[in-house]
Amino acid sequence: MKLFCLSFLLFLSLMANAQNNFKASQIKFERVENAYQEKWETLQKFIKSAGYGKEFSMVINAYKAEGKLEIWLKSKADKNYSLFRTYDFCAHSGMLGPKVIEGDKQTPEGFYYINVFNPMSSFHLSLGVNYPNSVDLARTGKDRKPGGEIYIHGNCVTVGCIPLTDDKIKEVYVLAVEAKNSGQEKIPVNIYPFKMTDGNMKKYTKEFPAQLSFWKSLQPGYLAFEKNKSAVNIKEVKGKYVVK
């Protein structure tokens, strides 16, 4: 039993070091180091005043029609997220509706998470999302390529990504590094065509009627987060999003 306890404590220590090492490994890159030097002191003040504590988790919500990217944070002790920052897209690509095939210049719509931290991006700094997921692949079909390499990035150009100014991507990148360093393995990135109120659903489906069925599968996840401000358990089931 004593050996088991020692082994378990060693495991916890290694896990903690792995988390701390992520920030340490990122900050070795010049752009990340500069981002911390420019942004972290001010961000820390707002984080502290909002009561998030030193360790927090993060949700990113993006809205294509409004051109807004929201950062929601919560402390480890809290159940509910609160809005911390809102950033403007600085360029747009495609139209409303999901990404379907490679080269269509569409920004995806759906429920994703950050799977890449790129401190040496051609677009200053970039956070990759796990497009395509199983819902995207079911839509694309076997005979077409769904495309990939979708990022939140700087440099204000896009052919399907979510671009911010270099100044703003520094803040988003630093916050994401801190959330991951606090132990958050998957940072949700929820990309919506618009704020999915019933009024907006009626408004935009008049212009894009072919998207009604797909957008109806997105709306429950949006409404659940808006209502509870807590993490939403969304599953990918047979090519559709299902709120559990």
C-alpha positions as CSV (number, residue, x, y, z in Angstrom):
1,M,0.0,0.0,0.0
2,K,2.8,2.3,0.9
3,L,4.5,1.6,-2.5
4,F,1.2,2.3,-4.3
5,C,0.8,5.7,-2.5
6,L,4.4,6.7,-3.3
7,S,3.8,5.7,-7.0
8,F,0.6,7.7,-7.1
9,L,2.3,10.8,-5.6
10,L,5.1,10.4,-8.2
11,F,2.5,10.3,-10.9
12,L,0.8,13.4,-9.6
13,S,4.1,15.2,-9.5
14,L,5.0,14.2,-13.0
15,M,1.6,15.4,-14.2
16,A,2.1,18.8,-12.5
17,N,5.5,19.1,-14.0
18,A,4.2,18.3,-17.5
19,Q,1.6,21.1,-17.1
20,N,4.2,23.6,-15.9
21,N,6.6,22.5,-18.6
22,F,4.1,23.4,-21.3
23,K,4.2,27.1,-20.5
24,A,8.0,26.8,-20.1
25,S,8.4,25.2,-23.5
26,Q,6.2,27.8,-25.2
27,I,7.8,30.8,-23.6
28,K,11.2,29.7,-25.1
29,F,9.9,31.0,-28.4
30,E,10.5,34.7,-29.1
31,R,7.0,35.6,-30.1
32,V,5.4,33.9,-27.1
33,E,8.0,35.5,-24.8
34,N,7.2,38.9,-26.3
35,A,3.5,38.2,-26.0
36,Y,3.9,37.5,-22.3
37,Q,6.1,40.6,-21.8
38,E,3.5,42.8,-23.5
39,K,0.2,41.3,-22.3
40,W,0.5,39.1,-19.2
41,E,0.9,41.7,-16.5
42,T,-2.3,43.6,-17.6
43,L,-4.2,40.4,-18.2
44,Q,-3.3,39.1,-14.7
45,K,-4.7,42.2,-13.1
46,F,-8.1,41.7,-14.9
47,I,-8.0,38.0,-14.1
48,K,-7.4,38.7,-10.4
49,S,-10.1,41.4,-10.2
50,A,-12.6,39.0,-11.9
51,G,-11.8,36.3,-9.3
52,Y,-10.6,33.6,-11.6
53,G,-7.5,32.9,-9.6
54,K,-4.1,31.7,-10.8
55,E,-5.5,28.6,-12.5
56,F,-8.5,28.8,-14.8
57,S,-10.2,27.0,-17.7
58,M,-11.3,28.6,-21.0
59,V,-14.0,28.4,-23.6
60,I,-13.9,30.2,-27.0
61,N,-17.1,31.0,-28.8
62,A,-16.9,32.5,-32.3
63,Y,-19.8,34.0,-34.3
64,K,-19.3,34.4,-38.1
65,A,-22.1,36.9,-38.9
66,E,-21.2,39.2,-36.0
67,G,-17.5,38.7,-36.6
68,K,-16.9,38.3,-32.9
69,L,-14.7,35.9,-30.8
70,E,-15.5,35.6,-27.1
71,I,-13.2,34.3,-24.4
72,W,-15.0,32.8,-21.4
73,L,-13.1,31.9,-18.2
74,K,-13.8,30.3,-14.9
75,S,-11.6,29.4,-11.9
76,K,-11.1,25.8,-11.0
77,A,-13.4,26.2,-8.0
78,D,-16.3,27.6,-10.0
79,K,-18.9,25.8,-12.1
80,N,-19.9,28.6,-14.3
81,Y,-18.0,30.6,-17.0
82,S,-18.2,34.3,-17.4
83,L,-17.3,36.5,-20.3
84,F,-13.7,37.8,-20.1
85,R,-12.9,39.4,-23.5
86,T,-14.5,39.9,-26.9
87,Y,-12.4,40.4,-30.0
88,D,-13.3,41.4,-33.5
89,F,-12.5,39.3,-36.6
90,C,-10.2,41.5,-38.7
91,A,-11.1,39.8,-42.0
92,H,-13.8,37.4,-43.3
93,S,-13.9,34.5,-45.7
94,G,-16.7,32.7,-47.4
95,M,-20.3,32.9,-46.3
96,L,-22.6,31.5,-43.6
97,G,-22.8,27.7,-43.6
98,P,-20.3,25.0,-42.7
99,K,-17.0,24.2,-44.5
100,V,-17.7,21.3,-46.8
101,I,-14.7,20.7,-49.1
102,E,-11.1,21.7,-49.4
103,G,-10.7,25.1,-51.1
104,D,-14.2,26.4,-50.5
105,K,-12.8,29.2,-48.3
106,Q,-15.5,28.5,-45.7
107,T,-14.9,29.0,-42.0
108,P,-16.2,25.8,-40.3
109,E,-19.2,25.7,-38.0
110,G,-19.4,23.3,-35.2
111,F,-18.0,22.2,-31.9
112,Y,-14.2,21.8,-31.8
113,Y,-11.2,22.2,-29.5
114,I,-7.7,23.6,-29.7
115,N,-5.3,20.9,-30.9
116,V,-2.3,22.9,-32.0
117,F,-0.2,25.7,-30.4
118,N,2.0,27.2,-33.1
119,P,4.5,29.8,-31.8
120,M,6.2,30.1,-35.2
121,S,3.2,30.6,-37.4
122,S,3.3,32.3,-40.7
123,F,0.4,34.3,-39.2
124,H,2.4,35.5,-36.1
125,L,0.8,33.1,-33.5
126,S,-1.9,30.6,-34.2
127,L,-4.1,28.1,-32.4
128,G,-5.3,25.2,-34.5
129,V,-8.8,23.6,-34.1
130,N,-9.5,19.9,-34.7
131,Y,-11.4,20.4,-38.0
132,P,-12.5,18.1,-39.6
133,N,-14.3,16.1,-36.9
134,S,-16.6,13.2,-37.5
135,V,-19.6,15.4,-38.3
136,D,-17.6,17.3,-40.9
137,L,-16.4,14.1,-42.5
138,A,-20.0,12.7,-42.6
139,R,-21.0,15.9,-44.5
140,T,-18.2,15.8,-46.9
141,G,-18.5,12.2,-47.9
142,K,-15.9,9.7,-48.9
143,D,-15.1,11.0,-52.4
144,R,-14.2,14.6,-51.4
145,K,-11.5,16.1,-49.3
146,P,-12.8,18.2,-46.3
147,G,-9.7,20.4,-46.1
148,G,-8.0,21.2,-42.8
149,E,-5.5,23.5,-41.1
150,I,-8.1,25.8,-39.5
151,Y,-6.6,28.3,-37.1
152,I,-7.3,31.3,-34.9
153,H,-4.4,33.4,-35.9
154,G,-2.9,36.9,-36.5
155,N,-2.0,38.8,-39.6
156,C,-5.5,39.7,-40.8
157,V,-5.8,37.5,-43.8
158,T,-7.9,34.4,-44.2
159,V,-9.2,31.7,-46.5
160,G,-11.4,30.0,-43.9
161,C,-9.7,30.6,-40.6
162,I,-10.5,33.2,-37.8
163,P,-8.1,36.1,-38.1
164,L,-7.4,38.6,-35.4
165,T,-4.8,41.4,-35.3
166,D,-1.4,40.5,-34.2
167,D,-2.0,42.5,-31.0
168,K,-5.1,40.6,-30.1
169,I,-3.8,37.1,-31.0
170,K,-1.1,37.7,-28.4
171,E,-3.7,38.0,-25.7
172,V,-5.7,34.9,-26.9
173,Y,-2.6,32.8,-27.2
174,V,-1.3,33.7,-23.7
175,L,-4.7,32.9,-22.2
176,A,-4.8,29.6,-24.0
177,V,-1.3,28.7,-22.8
178,E,-2.3,29.6,-19.2
179,A,-5.5,27.5,-19.4
180,K,-3.6,24.5,-20.8
181,N,-0.8,25.0,-18.2
182,S,-3.5,24.9,-15.5
183,G,-4.5,21.4,-16.6
184,Q,-7.2,22.0,-19.3
185,E,-6.5,19.3,-21.9
186,K,-9.1,20.4,-24.4
187,I,-10.1,24.1,-24.8
188,P,-13.4,24.2,-26.5
189,V,-13.7,26.3,-29.7
190,N,-17.4,26.6,-30.6
191,I,-17.9,28.2,-34.0
192,Y,-21.4,29.4,-34.8
193,P,-22.8,31.0,-37.9
194,F,-24.4,33.7,-35.7
195,K,-25.7,34.1,-32.2
196,M,-28.3,31.3,-32.4
197,T,-31.4,32.9,-30.9
198,D,-34.7,31.9,-32.4
199,G,-34.9,35.4,-34.0
200,N,-31.6,35.0,-35.7
201,M,-32.5,31.4,-36.8
202,K,-35.6,32.8,-38.6
203,K,-33.6,35.7,-40.1
204,Y,-30.7,33.7,-41.5
205,T,-32.5,30.6,-42.6
206,K,-34.6,32.8,-45.0
207,E,-31.3,33.6,-46.7
208,F,-29.8,30.1,-46.3
209,P,-32.6,27.6,-46.2
210,A,-30.4,24.7,-47.1
211,Q,-28.6,25.1,-43.7
212,L,-31.7,24.9,-41.5
213,S,-31.3,21.2,-40.6
214,F,-27.6,21.6,-39.7
215,W,-28.1,24.8,-37.8
216,K,-30.8,23.1,-35.7
217,S,-28.2,20.6,-34.6
218,L,-25.9,23.5,-33.5
219,Q,-28.6,25.5,-31.6
220,P,-29.1,23.2,-28.6
221,G,-25.4,23.5,-27.7
222,Y,-25.5,27.3,-28.0
223,L,-28.7,27.6,-25.9
224,A,-27.4,25.2,-23.2
225,F,-24.2,27.3,-22.7
226,E,-26.2,30.6,-22.8
227,K,-28.5,29.3,-20.1
228,N,-26.1,27.6,-17.7
229,K,-22.7,29.2,-18.6
230,S,-21.2,25.8,-17.8
231,A,-19.4,23.2,-20.0
232,V,-21.8,21.5,-22.4
233,N,-21.3,17.8,-23.0
234,I,-21.7,17.5,-26.8
235,K,-21.3,14.2,-28.6
236,E,-20.8,13.5,-32.3
237,V,-23.3,10.8,-33.1
238,K,-23.9,9.5,-36.7
239,G,-22.9,12.7,-38.3
240,K,-24.8,15.0,-35.9
241,Y,-24.1,17.0,-32.7
242,V,-26.1,15.8,-29.7
243,V,-26.2,17.5,-26.3
244,K,-26.0,15.0,-23.5
